[in-house]
Amino acid sequence: MSSLESVVPSPSERRAQSLWSSIREALRGSHQDYTQGSLNRSILLLAIPMVLEMVLESLFAVVDVFWVGRLGANAVATVGLTESMLALVFAIGLGLALSTTAMVARRIGEKDPRDASIAGVQAIVLGIAISLALGLPAGIFAPRLLQLMGASPAIVASGSGYARIALGGCGAIILLFLNNAIFRGAGDAAIAMRLLWVSNILNLVLDPLLIFGIGPFPRLGVTGAALATFTGRSIGVLYQFYRLARGTERLPGIARHLRINLGVMLRLLRVSATGILQFAIANASWIFLVRIVSLFGAVAVAGYTVAIRIVVFFILPSWGLSNAAATLVGQNLGAKNPDRAAQAVWRTGFYNMLFLGAIGVLFIVWATPVVRLFVDDPAVIPIAALALRTFACGNIGYAYGMVMLQAFNGAGDTLTPTFVNFFGFWILELPMAWILANWLGWRSEGAFLSVVVAECSMALAGIVLFKRGRWKRQQI
Protein backbone atom coordinates (compact mmCIF):
# COMPACT_ATOMS: atom_id res chain seq x y z
CA MET A 1 0.00 0.00 0.00
CA SER A 2 2.77 2.41 0.89
CA SER A 3 4.61 1.70 -2.38
CA LEU A 4 1.36 2.36 -4.34
CA GLU A 5 0.90 5.68 -2.51
CA SER A 6 4.46 6.67 -3.40
CA VAL A 7 3.70 6.14 -7.12
CA VAL A 8 0.32 7.92 -7.25
CA PRO A 9 0.86 11.72 -7.39
CA SER A 10 -0.82 13.91 -4.80
CA PRO A 11 -3.56 16.38 -5.81
CA SER A 12 -1.08 19.29 -5.69
CA GLU A 13 1.38 17.36 -7.86
CA ARG A 14 -1.39 16.58 -10.35
CA ARG A 15 -2.33 20.27 -10.52
CA ALA A 16 1.30 21.24 -11.09
CA GLN A 17 1.67 18.62 -13.81
CA SER A 18 -1.53 19.82 -15.46
CA LEU A 19 -0.32 23.44 -15.33
CA TRP A 20 3.04 22.63 -16.92
CA SER A 21 1.31 20.49 -19.51
CA SER A 22 -0.97 23.42 -20.41
CA ILE A 23 1.98 25.82 -20.62
CA ARG A 24 3.83 23.49 -22.98
CA GLU A 25 0.68 23.09 -25.08
CA ALA A 26 0.18 26.88 -25.21
CA LEU A 27 3.74 27.44 -26.42
CA ARG A 28 3.57 24.60 -28.92
CA GLY A 29 0.12 25.56 -30.23
CA SER A 30 -3.15 24.20 -28.86
CA HIS A 31 -5.85 22.33 -30.76
CA GLN A 32 -8.54 23.03 -28.15
CA ASP A 33 -11.96 24.33 -29.10
CA TYR A 34 -12.20 27.55 -27.08
CA THR A 35 -15.99 27.57 -27.18
CA GLN A 36 -16.25 24.63 -24.75
CA GLY A 37 -14.40 22.94 -21.92
CA SER A 38 -12.61 24.57 -19.00
CA LEU A 39 -12.69 28.36 -19.31
CA ASN A 40 -9.59 28.85 -17.16
CA ARG A 41 -7.70 26.45 -19.40
CA SER A 42 -8.91 28.29 -22.50
CA ILE A 43 -7.74 31.62 -21.06
CA LEU A 44 -4.37 30.09 -20.17
CA LEU A 45 -3.84 28.49 -23.58
CA LEU A 46 -4.64 31.74 -25.39
CA ALA A 47 -3.10 34.18 -22.94
CA ILE A 48 0.39 32.66 -22.62
CA PRO A 49 1.39 33.03 -26.29
CA MET A 50 -0.48 36.34 -26.62
CA VAL A 51 1.27 37.78 -23.55
CA LEU A 52 4.64 36.60 -24.86
CA GLU A 53 3.77 38.04 -28.27
CA MET A 54 3.15 41.45 -26.71
CA VAL A 55 6.33 41.18 -24.62
CA LEU A 56 8.22 40.62 -27.84
CA GLU A 57 6.46 43.55 -29.53
CA SER A 58 7.35 45.79 -26.60
CA LEU A 59 10.99 44.78 -26.94
CA PHE A 60 11.16 46.85 -30.14
CA ALA A 61 10.53 49.99 -28.10
CA VAL A 62 12.61 49.06 -25.06
CA VAL A 63 15.67 47.91 -27.02
CA ASP A 64 15.66 51.12 -29.07
CA VAL A 65 15.44 53.42 -26.07
CA PHE A 66 18.08 51.35 -24.21
CA TRP A 67 20.68 52.00 -26.92
CA VAL A 68 19.48 55.43 -28.03
CA GLY A 69 19.62 56.59 -24.40
CA ARG A 70 23.42 56.39 -24.72
CA LEU A 71 23.35 59.06 -27.45
CA GLY A 72 21.93 61.90 -25.33
CA ALA A 73 18.69 63.79 -24.73
CA ASN A 74 18.27 64.96 -28.34
CA ALA A 75 18.38 61.40 -29.66
CA VAL A 76 15.85 60.22 -27.08
CA ALA A 77 13.63 63.23 -27.84
CA THR A 78 13.81 62.32 -31.56
CA VAL A 79 12.46 58.87 -30.76
CA GLY A 80 9.75 60.31 -28.53
CA LEU A 81 8.53 62.87 -31.07
CA THR A 82 8.58 60.35 -33.94
CA GLU A 83 6.79 57.73 -31.86
CA SER A 84 4.09 60.23 -31.01
CA MET A 85 3.46 60.68 -34.76
CA LEU A 86 3.59 56.92 -35.29
CA ALA A 87 0.75 56.74 -32.79
CA LEU A 88 -1.61 57.45 -35.70
CA VAL A 89 -0.08 54.57 -37.66
CA PHE A 90 -0.57 52.32 -34.66
CA ALA A 91 -4.18 53.52 -34.51
CA ILE A 92 -4.80 52.38 -38.07
CA GLY A 93 -2.97 49.09 -37.57
CA LEU A 94 -4.78 48.34 -34.32
CA GLY A 95 -8.15 49.40 -35.74
CA LEU A 96 -7.77 47.06 -38.70
CA ALA A 97 -6.38 44.35 -36.44
CA LEU A 98 -9.21 44.39 -33.92
CA SER A 99 -11.89 44.21 -36.61
CA THR A 100 -9.98 41.41 -38.33
CA THR A 101 -9.66 39.47 -35.08
CA ALA A 102 -13.37 39.94 -34.39
CA MET A 103 -14.45 38.78 -37.86
CA VAL A 104 -12.05 35.82 -38.06
CA ALA A 105 -12.92 34.73 -34.51
CA ARG A 106 -16.66 34.93 -35.23
CA ARG A 107 -16.29 32.75 -38.34
CA ILE A 108 -14.14 30.23 -36.46
CA GLY A 109 -16.75 30.10 -33.68
CA GLU A 110 -19.37 29.41 -36.35
CA LYS A 111 -17.16 26.53 -37.62
CA ASP A 112 -16.61 28.27 -40.97
CA PRO A 113 -12.80 28.41 -41.50
CA ARG A 114 -13.14 29.11 -45.24
CA ASP A 115 -14.91 32.42 -44.61
CA ALA A 116 -12.34 33.19 -41.92
CA SER A 117 -9.59 32.92 -44.57
CA ILE A 118 -11.57 35.11 -46.97
CA ALA A 119 -11.86 37.78 -44.26
CA GLY A 120 -8.10 37.57 -43.70
CA VAL A 121 -7.37 38.19 -47.39
CA GLN A 122 -9.59 41.31 -47.46
CA ALA A 123 -7.83 42.64 -44.37
CA ILE A 124 -4.40 42.18 -45.96
CA VAL A 125 -5.48 43.99 -49.16
CA LEU A 126 -6.70 46.94 -47.08
CA GLY A 127 -3.50 46.92 -45.01
CA ILE A 128 -1.22 47.07 -48.06
CA ALA A 129 -3.22 49.90 -49.66
CA ILE A 130 -3.21 51.98 -46.48
CA SER A 131 0.51 51.32 -45.89
CA LEU A 132 1.41 52.79 -49.29
CA ALA A 133 -0.91 55.77 -48.90
CA LEU A 134 0.61 56.67 -45.51
CA GLY A 135 4.23 55.66 -45.85
CA LEU A 136 5.23 57.51 -49.03
CA PRO A 137 4.20 61.07 -48.00
CA ALA A 138 5.24 60.57 -44.36
CA GLY A 139 8.75 59.51 -45.37
CA ILE A 140 9.15 62.44 -47.76
CA PHE A 141 7.96 65.12 -45.33
CA ALA A 142 9.45 63.62 -42.14
CA PRO A 143 11.73 66.62 -41.29
CA ARG A 144 8.84 69.05 -41.65
CA LEU A 145 6.68 66.83 -39.43
CA LEU A 146 9.37 66.92 -36.73
CA GLN A 147 9.34 70.73 -36.90
CA LEU A 148 5.57 70.79 -36.51
CA MET A 149 5.95 68.64 -33.39
CA GLY A 150 8.12 71.34 -31.81
CA ALA A 151 11.53 69.77 -32.44
CA SER A 152 14.51 72.10 -32.14
CA PRO A 153 16.77 72.66 -35.18
CA ALA A 154 19.36 70.37 -33.58
CA ILE A 155 16.82 67.55 -33.23
CA VAL A 156 15.62 68.01 -36.81
CA ALA A 157 19.19 67.91 -38.10
CA SER A 158 20.16 64.73 -36.24
CA GLY A 159 16.79 62.98 -36.24
CA SER A 160 15.45 63.40 -39.79
CA GLY A 161 16.96 60.09 -40.92
CA TYR A 162 15.32 58.26 -38.03
CA ALA A 163 11.96 59.89 -38.77
CA ARG A 164 12.15 59.15 -42.52
CA ILE A 165 12.72 55.43 -41.98
CA ALA A 166 10.29 55.07 -39.06
CA LEU A 167 7.45 56.98 -40.74
CA GLY A 168 8.15 55.89 -44.32
CA GLY A 169 8.33 52.23 -43.28
CA CYS A 170 5.11 52.34 -41.28
CA GLY A 171 3.60 49.62 -43.49
CA ALA A 172 5.72 47.04 -41.68
CA ILE A 173 3.97 48.02 -38.42
CA ILE A 174 0.48 47.85 -39.92
CA LEU A 175 1.00 44.49 -41.62
CA LEU A 176 2.75 42.95 -38.63
CA PHE A 177 -0.25 43.80 -36.44
CA LEU A 178 -2.76 42.82 -39.08
CA ASN A 179 -1.34 39.41 -39.95
CA ASN A 180 -0.95 38.44 -36.31
CA ALA A 181 -4.57 39.52 -35.75
CA ILE A 182 -5.62 36.87 -38.28
CA PHE A 183 -3.73 34.19 -36.36
CA ARG A 184 -5.13 35.41 -33.02
CA GLY A 185 -8.70 35.42 -34.28
CA ALA A 186 -8.29 31.85 -35.47
CA GLY A 187 -6.90 30.83 -32.07
CA ASP A 188 -3.38 30.25 -33.46
CA ALA A 189 -1.78 32.52 -30.89
CA ALA A 190 1.42 30.43 -30.67
CA ILE A 191 2.17 31.08 -34.35
CA ALA A 192 1.82 34.85 -33.84
CA MET A 193 4.21 34.61 -30.91
CA ARG A 194 6.86 32.68 -32.83
CA LEU A 195 6.69 35.12 -35.74
CA LEU A 196 7.71 37.97 -33.46
CA TRP A 197 10.72 36.00 -32.27
CA VAL A 198 12.15 36.34 -35.78
CA SER A 199 11.63 40.11 -35.85
CA ASN A 200 12.98 40.72 -32.37
CA ILE A 201 16.11 38.63 -32.66
CA LEU A 202 17.03 40.63 -35.76
CA ASN A 203 16.29 43.93 -34.00
CA LEU A 204 18.28 42.92 -30.91
CA VAL A 205 21.32 42.08 -33.01
CA LEU A 206 21.16 44.96 -35.49
CA ASP A 207 20.42 47.80 -33.04
CA PRO A 208 23.88 48.18 -31.44
CA LEU A 209 25.65 47.25 -34.69
CA LEU A 210 23.98 50.02 -36.71
CA ILE A 211 23.79 52.65 -33.96
CA PHE A 212 27.46 52.45 -32.92
CA GLY A 213 29.03 51.11 -36.13
CA ILE A 214 30.37 47.86 -34.71
CA GLY A 215 32.50 45.76 -37.06
CA PRO A 216 31.76 46.29 -40.77
CA PHE A 217 28.53 48.20 -40.06
CA PRO A 218 28.39 51.99 -40.53
CA ARG A 219 27.88 54.21 -37.47
CA LEU A 220 24.41 55.61 -38.09
CA GLY A 221 23.53 56.89 -34.62
CA VAL A 222 19.83 57.25 -33.93
CA THR A 223 19.07 56.51 -37.60
CA GLY A 224 20.50 53.02 -37.08
CA ALA A 225 17.83 52.28 -34.48
CA ALA A 226 15.09 52.98 -37.02
CA LEU A 227 16.79 50.90 -39.70
CA ALA A 228 17.27 47.94 -37.35
CA THR A 229 13.62 47.99 -36.26
CA PHE A 230 12.35 48.36 -39.83
CA THR A 231 14.50 45.46 -41.02
CA GLY A 232 13.34 43.17 -38.20
CA ARG A 233 9.68 44.00 -38.71
CA SER A 234 9.83 43.64 -42.50
CA ILE A 235 11.38 40.18 -42.37
CA GLY A 236 8.76 39.23 -39.79
CA VAL A 237 6.01 40.33 -42.19
CA LEU A 238 7.47 38.19 -44.98
CA TYR A 239 7.49 35.19 -42.64
CA GLN A 240 3.85 35.92 -41.73
CA PHE A 241 2.84 35.85 -45.39
CA TYR A 242 4.61 32.51 -45.79
CA ARG A 243 2.69 30.97 -42.86
CA LEU A 244 -0.63 32.43 -43.98
CA ALA A 245 -0.12 31.07 -47.49
CA ARG A 246 0.59 27.59 -46.08
CA GLY A 247 -2.38 27.68 -43.71
CA THR A 248 -2.77 26.14 -40.27
CA GLU A 249 -4.94 23.45 -38.73
CA ARG A 250 -7.60 26.05 -37.88
CA LEU A 251 -7.21 28.35 -40.88
CA PRO A 252 -6.98 27.24 -44.55
CA GLY A 253 -4.16 28.79 -46.60
CA ILE A 254 -5.08 32.22 -47.93
CA ALA A 255 -3.38 31.52 -51.28
CA ARG A 256 -6.53 29.81 -52.57
CA HIS A 257 -8.69 32.83 -51.64
CA LEU A 258 -6.64 35.62 -53.25
CA ARG A 259 -9.50 37.62 -54.65
CA ILE A 260 -11.45 40.65 -53.53
CA ASN A 261 -14.81 39.91 -51.93
CA LEU A 262 -16.65 43.23 -51.79
CA GLY A 263 -19.29 42.04 -49.34
CA VAL A 264 -16.72 40.89 -46.77
CA MET A 265 -14.48 43.91 -47.39
CA LEU A 266 -17.33 46.36 -46.83
CA ARG A 267 -18.26 44.65 -43.55
CA LEU A 268 -14.63 44.75 -42.51
CA LEU A 269 -14.38 48.42 -43.46
CA ARG A 270 -17.53 49.23 -41.48
CA VAL A 271 -16.12 47.74 -38.30
CA SER A 272 -12.58 48.96 -39.03
CA ALA A 273 -13.70 52.57 -39.56
CA THR A 274 -14.84 53.01 -35.98
CA GLY A 275 -11.98 50.80 -34.79
CA ILE A 276 -9.43 53.05 -36.48
CA LEU A 277 -11.24 56.11 -35.17
CA GLN A 278 -11.17 54.56 -31.71
CA PHE A 279 -7.39 54.22 -31.68
CA ALA A 280 -6.85 57.44 -33.63
CA ILE A 281 -8.72 59.31 -30.92
CA ALA A 282 -6.57 57.66 -28.28
CA ASN A 283 -3.23 57.88 -30.05
CA ALA A 284 -3.71 61.39 -31.44
CA SER A 285 -4.24 62.54 -27.89
CA TRP A 286 -0.71 61.35 -27.12
CA ILE A 287 0.61 63.65 -29.86
CA PHE A 288 -0.98 66.63 -28.13
CA LEU A 289 0.15 65.38 -24.74
CA VAL A 290 3.79 65.16 -25.83
CA ARG A 291 3.36 68.60 -27.42
CA ILE A 292 2.35 69.93 -24.00
CA VAL A 293 5.35 68.21 -22.40
CA SER A 294 7.67 69.64 -25.09
CA LEU A 295 6.88 73.15 -23.79
CA PHE A 296 9.22 72.34 -20.90
CA GLY A 297 12.21 71.37 -23.05
CA ALA A 298 13.99 68.37 -24.57
CA VAL A 299 14.83 66.99 -21.12
CA ALA A 300 11.13 66.79 -20.21
CA VAL A 301 10.34 65.03 -23.51
CA ALA A 302 13.23 62.63 -22.98
CA GLY A 303 12.06 61.82 -19.44
CA TYR A 304 8.51 61.25 -20.65
CA THR A 305 9.78 59.05 -23.51
CA VAL A 306 11.86 56.83 -21.25
CA ALA A 307 9.02 56.41 -18.75
CA ILE A 308 6.37 55.68 -21.35
CA ARG A 309 8.61 53.11 -23.05
CA ILE A 310 9.08 51.29 -19.74
CA VAL A 311 5.33 51.42 -19.06
CA VAL A 312 4.58 50.11 -22.55
CA PHE A 313 6.92 47.18 -21.99
CA PHE A 314 4.71 46.02 -19.12
CA ILE A 315 1.38 47.25 -20.49
CA LEU A 316 1.71 45.30 -23.74
CA PRO A 317 1.74 41.91 -21.98
CA SER A 318 -1.54 43.02 -20.42
CA TRP A 319 -2.77 43.71 -23.93
CA GLY A 320 -1.96 40.07 -24.57
CA LEU A 321 -4.44 39.11 -21.87
CA SER A 322 -6.94 41.56 -23.34
CA ASN A 323 -6.48 40.05 -26.79
CA ALA A 324 -7.18 36.62 -25.31
CA ALA A 325 -10.44 37.99 -23.93
CA ALA A 326 -11.32 39.47 -27.34
CA THR A 327 -10.73 36.14 -29.10
CA LEU A 328 -12.82 34.27 -26.52
CA VAL A 329 -15.64 36.81 -26.87
CA GLY A 330 -15.65 36.56 -30.66
CA GLN A 331 -15.51 32.78 -30.83
CA ASN A 332 -18.10 32.22 -28.11
CA LEU A 333 -20.53 34.72 -29.61
CA GLY A 334 -20.11 32.85 -32.89
CA ALA A 335 -20.95 29.65 -31.01
CA LYS A 336 -24.09 31.34 -29.52
CA ASN A 337 -22.68 31.25 -25.98
CA PRO A 338 -22.64 34.87 -24.71
CA ASP A 339 -22.61 33.92 -21.02
CA ARG A 340 -19.31 32.08 -21.45
CA ALA A 341 -17.97 35.13 -23.30
CA ALA A 342 -18.89 37.44 -20.40
CA GLN A 343 -17.40 35.08 -17.82
CA ALA A 344 -14.14 35.01 -19.79
CA VAL A 345 -13.92 38.81 -19.70
CA TRP A 346 -14.45 39.12 -15.93
CA ARG A 347 -11.87 36.43 -15.18
CA THR A 348 -9.31 37.91 -17.56
CA GLY A 349 -9.81 41.36 -16.06
CA PHE A 350 -9.14 39.99 -12.57
CA TYR A 351 -5.94 38.22 -13.69
CA ASN A 352 -4.81 41.40 -15.43
CA MET A 353 -5.43 43.41 -12.28
CA LEU A 354 -3.20 41.07 -10.25
CA PHE A 355 -0.40 41.37 -12.78
CA LEU A 356 -0.44 45.14 -13.31
CA GLY A 357 -1.06 45.82 -9.62
CA ALA A 358 2.18 44.02 -8.76
CA ILE A 359 4.05 45.90 -11.49
CA GLY A 360 2.67 49.19 -10.16
CA VAL A 361 4.10 48.52 -6.69
CA LEU A 362 7.47 47.70 -8.28
CA PHE A 363 7.54 50.99 -10.18
CA ILE A 364 6.48 53.11 -7.22
CA VAL A 365 9.20 51.66 -4.99
CA TRP A 366 12.07 51.27 -7.49
CA ALA A 367 11.33 53.86 -10.18
CA THR A 368 14.79 55.47 -10.18
CA PRO A 369 16.83 52.23 -10.42
CA VAL A 370 14.54 51.03 -13.22
CA VAL A 371 14.97 54.29 -15.14
CA ARG A 372 18.77 54.15 -14.73
CA LEU A 373 18.77 50.92 -16.74
CA PHE A 374 17.69 52.93 -19.79
CA VAL A 375 19.23 56.38 -19.46
CA ASP A 376 22.24 57.84 -17.66
CA ASP A 377 21.59 61.56 -18.19
CA PRO A 378 21.35 63.11 -14.67
CA ALA A 379 18.89 65.72 -15.92
CA VAL A 380 16.53 63.15 -17.45
CA ILE A 381 16.53 60.53 -14.67
CA PRO A 382 14.44 62.43 -12.04
CA ILE A 383 11.77 63.44 -14.60
CA ALA A 384 11.53 59.89 -15.96
CA ALA A 385 11.30 58.44 -12.43
CA LEU A 386 8.56 60.91 -11.48
CA ALA A 387 6.61 60.04 -14.63
CA LEU A 388 7.01 56.31 -13.99
CA ARG A 389 5.76 56.57 -10.39
CA THR A 390 2.80 58.70 -11.48
CA PHE A 391 1.75 56.35 -14.28
CA ALA A 392 2.07 53.35 -11.94
CA CYS A 393 -0.61 54.77 -9.64
CA GLY A 394 -3.21 54.01 -12.32
CA ASN A 395 -2.19 50.43 -13.06
CA ILE A 396 -5.28 48.73 -11.63
CA GLY A 397 -7.48 51.06 -13.66
CA TYR A 398 -5.48 50.31 -16.81
CA ALA A 399 -5.84 46.58 -16.16
CA TYR A 400 -9.63 46.51 -16.13
CA GLY A 401 -10.05 49.25 -18.71
CA MET A 402 -8.09 47.56 -21.47
CA VAL A 403 -9.82 44.20 -20.96
CA MET A 404 -13.30 45.73 -20.97
CA LEU A 405 -12.72 47.81 -24.09
CA GLN A 406 -11.09 44.90 -25.93
CA ALA A 407 -14.09 42.75 -25.04
CA PHE A 408 -16.35 45.20 -26.93
CA ASN A 409 -13.94 45.05 -29.87
CA GLY A 410 -13.92 41.26 -29.82
CA ALA A 411 -17.70 41.33 -30.12
CA GLY A 412 -17.44 43.67 -33.12
CA ASP A 413 -18.81 46.63 -31.13
CA THR A 414 -16.09 49.15 -31.92
CA LEU A 415 -18.40 52.14 -31.41
CA THR A 416 -18.65 51.92 -27.61
CA PRO A 417 -14.86 52.04 -27.00
CA THR A 418 -14.65 54.91 -29.50
CA PHE A 419 -17.02 57.04 -27.43
CA VAL A 420 -15.22 56.08 -24.21
CA ASN A 421 -11.85 57.05 -25.73
CA PHE A 422 -13.18 60.37 -27.02
CA PHE A 423 -14.55 61.50 -23.68
CA GLY A 424 -11.64 60.06 -21.70
CA PHE A 425 -8.81 61.50 -23.75
CA TRP A 426 -10.17 64.65 -25.38
CA ILE A 427 -12.77 65.88 -22.92
CA LEU A 428 -10.91 64.89 -19.75
CA GLU A 429 -7.18 64.14 -20.22
CA LEU A 430 -5.94 66.88 -22.57
CA PRO A 431 -7.78 69.84 -20.97
CA MET A 432 -6.68 68.60 -17.55
CA ALA A 433 -3.06 68.25 -18.75
CA TRP A 434 -3.05 71.83 -20.05
CA ILE A 435 -4.64 73.25 -16.90
CA LEU A 436 -2.37 71.35 -14.50
CA ALA A 437 0.82 71.91 -16.49
CA ASN A 438 0.34 75.58 -17.39
CA TRP A 439 -2.37 77.29 -15.38
CA LEU A 440 -1.50 75.63 -12.07
CA GLY A 441 2.24 75.54 -12.80
CA TRP A 442 2.73 71.81 -12.25
CA ARG A 443 4.68 71.62 -15.53
CA SER A 444 5.24 68.11 -16.95
CA GLU A 445 4.07 66.48 -13.71
CA GLY A 446 0.59 67.85 -14.34
CA ALA A 447 0.52 66.21 -17.77
CA PHE A 448 1.59 62.89 -16.24
CA LEU A 449 -1.15 63.05 -13.61
CA SER A 450 -3.86 63.73 -16.20
CA VAL A 451 -3.07 60.35 -17.82
CA VAL A 452 -3.83 58.47 -14.59
CA VAL A 453 -7.14 60.29 -13.98
CA ALA A 454 -8.33 59.76 -17.55
CA GLU A 455 -7.40 56.06 -17.76
CA CYS A 456 -9.09 55.20 -14.45
CA SER A 457 -12.23 57.09 -15.46
CA MET A 458 -12.36 55.19 -18.75
CA ALA A 459 -11.98 51.88 -16.93
CA LEU A 460 -14.98 52.69 -14.74
CA ALA A 461 -17.03 53.68 -17.79
CA GLY A 462 -16.04 50.44 -19.55
CA ILE A 463 -17.17 48.30 -16.62
CA VAL A 464 -20.55 50.05 -16.38
CA LEU A 465 -21.21 49.75 -20.13
CA PHE A 466 -20.07 46.13 -20.28
CA LYS A 467 -22.55 45.17 -17.56
CA ARG A 468 -25.42 46.48 -19.70
CA GLY A 469 -24.77 43.62 -22.14
CA ARG A 470 -25.64 45.29 -25.47
CA TRP A 471 -22.42 43.87 -26.94
CA LYS A 472 -23.95 40.36 -26.78
CA ARG A 473 -26.33 41.25 -29.62
CA GLN A 474 -23.70 42.71 -31.93
CA GLN A 475 -23.69 41.32 -35.50
CA ILE A 476 -20.59 41.21 -37.68
Stockholm file with secondary structure:
# STOCKHOLM 1.0

chainA/1-476         MSSLESVVPSPSERRAQSLWSSIREALRGSHQDYTQGSLNRSILLLAIPMVLEMVLESLFAVVDVFWVGRLGANAVATVGLTESMLALVFAIGLGLALSTTAMVARRIGEKDPRDASIAGVQAIVLGIAISLALGLPAGIFAPRLLQLMGASPAIVASGSGYARIALGGCGAIILLFLNNAIFRGAGDAAIAMRLLWVSNILNLVLDPLLIFGIGPFPRLGVTGAALATFTGRSIGVLYQFYRLARGTERLPGIARHLRINLGVMLRLLRVSATGILQFAIANASWIFLVRIVSLFGAVAVAGYTVAIRIVVFFILPSWGLSNAAATLVGQNLGAKNPDRAAQAVWRTGFYNMLFLGAIGVLFIVWATPVVRLFVDDPAVIPIAALALRTFACGNIGYAYGMVMLQAFNGAGDTLTPTFVNFFGFWILELPMAWILANWLGWRSEGAFLSVVVAECSMALAGIVLFKRGRWKRQQI
#=GR chainA/1-476 SS CHHHHHHSCCHHHHHHHHHHHHHHHHHHCCCCCTTSSCHHHHHHHHHHHHHHHHHHHHHHHHHHHHHHGGGCHHHHHHHHHHHHHHHHHHHHHHHHHHHHHHHHHHHHHTTCHHHHHHHHHHHHHHHHHHHHHHHHHHHHTHHHHHHHTTCCHHHHHHHHHHHHHHHHTHHHHHHHHHHHHHHHHHTCHHHHHHHHHHHHHHHHHHHHHHHHTCTTSCCCTHHHHHHHHHHHHHHHHHHHHHHHHHCCSSSCCGGGGCSCCHHHHHHHHHHHHHHHHHHHHHHHHHHHHHHHHHTTCHHHHHHHHHHHHHHHHHHHHHHHHHHHHHHHHHHHHHTTCHHHHHHHHHHHHHHHHHHHHHHHHHHHHHHHHHHHTTCCCTTTHHHHHHHHHHHHTTHHHHHHHHHHHHHHHHTTCCHHHHHHHIIIIIIIIHHHHHIIIIISCCHHHHHHHHHHHHHHHHHHHHHHHHHHCGGGGCCC
#=GC SS_cons         CHHHHHHSCCHHHHHHHHHHHHHHHHHHCCCCCTTSSCHHHHHHHHHHHHHHHHHHHHHHHHHHHHHHGGGCHHHHHHHHHHHHHHHHHHHHHHHHHHHHHHHHHHHHHTTCHHHHHHHHHHHHHHHHHHHHHHHHHHHHTHHHHHHHTTCCHHHHHHHHHHHHHHHHTHHHHHHHHHHHHHHHHHTCHHHHHHHHHHHHHHHHHHHHHHHHTCTTSCCCTHHHHHHHHHHHHHHHHHHHHHHHHHCCSSSCCGGGGCSCCHHHHHHHHHHHHHHHHHHHHHHHHHHHHHHHHHTTCHHHHHHHHHHHHHHHHHHHHHHHHHHHHHHHHHHHHHTTCHHHHHHHHHHHHHHHHHHHHHHHHHHHHHHHHHHHTTCCCTTTHHHHHHHHHHHHTTHHHHHHHHHHHHHHHHTTCCHHHHHHHIIIIIIIIHHHHHIIIIISCCHHHHHHHHHHHHHHHHHHHHHHHHHHCGGGGCCC
//
